[in-house]
Amino acid sequence: MIDYRSDTVTKPSAPMLDAMMNAKIGDDVYGEDPSVNELEQTAAQMFGMEASLFCPSGTMTNQIGIKCHTQPGDEVICDVTSHIYQYEGGGIAFNSGASVKLLQGNRGRVAAAQIADGINPDDVHKAHSSLVSLENTSNRGGGSCYELKDIEEIRQVCDQNHLKLHLDGARLFNALVAKNQSPEAYGNLFDSISICLSKGLGSPVGSLLLGNTEFIKKARRIRKVFGGGMRQAGFLAAAGLYALRNNIQRLQKDHEHAAQLEAALKEKSFVQDILPVETNIVIFSIKPPFTAQALVQKLKEHDIWVHEMTPTQVRLVTHLDITEAMVEKTITTIKNL
Ligand SMILES: *Cc1c(COP(=O)(O)O)cnc(C)c1O
């Protein structure tokens, strides 16, 4: 089975499992798990930020970040396709009692001017705008990435208007590798950053929330309230440490595989258009009478699993369990469709 449904489907490699089995562990709710502490310190250092917090999922790190930065009744400004709005179960309202101002970005990326327009005036009738959340890479944008200068402009707008800036960096490492950017540059620009260890980096479980010491102290309290305080989580943290130390640069391979798949799909008459491939995500729309569902079915007959995003859109995600041979087989299959 060749599984392109998501980069979350990866399974721990033998050396990662070794690292997990040999992890030093303790009770992390007491702050006594050496592996969790090492992971949190390593990540914070990498981004030049003061502290970080290990959580079970990227949904939790995003939702804790939003909760820390807002009060009930506040408004969060984000792109309409954002994961925090589309795929976190209405968590912004459920957890934080906040509303959203949805912007129509360019493949998931928003511009500073749009954000400036989206900030509510200081008027009792209006919700208080308190937080901007960006997503890099953008999932629904087909893995699109920001230029740093665009984020710098957004930071300025936030500073001028006393807004906090959060990054949903579930796939930030894909952006760093594709754009040759440094984690420190991001640490400098954001009040909080969420990164996923369980996507392209290949850990089985886990995400990190990064910020300053005071923010992470508050986040730790909210993690407990959300039920995310784990005990001997060091087994999972060891996988995360292994991932940060070994699986970042190889993301380039995933990007090459995605570009090869894009090229093969471009030749097909049933493909309407493809979002420009910048990282490890390929999203394309399908011309009638062919449907996304029919294509998913057809590929499944060849043991190739892809994700039906909408009735007319299909997504493929490359990751570290997709080999060159698998990509070759997929390209041959696409050619023969
Ligand atoms: C996967 C993902 C998350 C977090 O997902 P979890 O499954 O909760 O870890 C957050 N944002 C984006 C853009 C994602 O793709």
The ligand as a MOL file (V3000), in Angstrom:
LIG
                    3D

  0  0  0     0  0            999 V3000
M  V30 BEGIN CTAB
M  V30 COUNTS 15 15 0 0 0
M  V30 BEGIN ATOM
M  V30 1 C -2.1800 18.4420 11.0570 0
M  V30 2 C -2.3120 19.8730 11.2770 0
M  V30 3 C -2.4880 20.4000 12.5660 0
M  V30 4 C -2.5710 19.5810 13.8330 0
M  V30 5 O -3.1690 18.3790 13.6820 0
M  V30 6 P -3.2070 17.2560 14.8280 0
M  V30 7 O -3.7170 16.0930 14.0670 0
M  V30 8 O -4.1240 17.7300 15.8710 0
M  V30 9 O -1.8220 17.0620 15.3370 0
M  V30 10 C -2.5570 21.7680 12.6910 0
M  V30 11 N -2.4630 22.5740 11.6180 0
M  V30 12 C -2.2900 22.1050 10.3800 0
M  V30 13 C -2.1500 23.0530 9.2400 0
M  V30 14 C -2.2140 20.7300 10.1590 0
M  V30 15 O -2.0420 20.2800 8.9110 0
M  V30 END ATOM
M  V30 BEGIN BOND
M  V30 1 1 1 2
M  V30 2 1 2 3
M  V30 3 2 2 14
M  V30 4 1 3 4
M  V30 5 2 3 10
M  V30 6 1 4 5
M  V30 7 1 5 6
M  V30 8 2 6 7
M  V30 9 1 6 8
M  V30 10 1 6 9
M  V30 11 1 10 11
M  V30 12 2 11 12
M  V30 13 1 12 13
M  V30 14 1 12 14
M  V30 15 1 14 15
M  V30 END BOND
M  V30 END CTAB
M  END
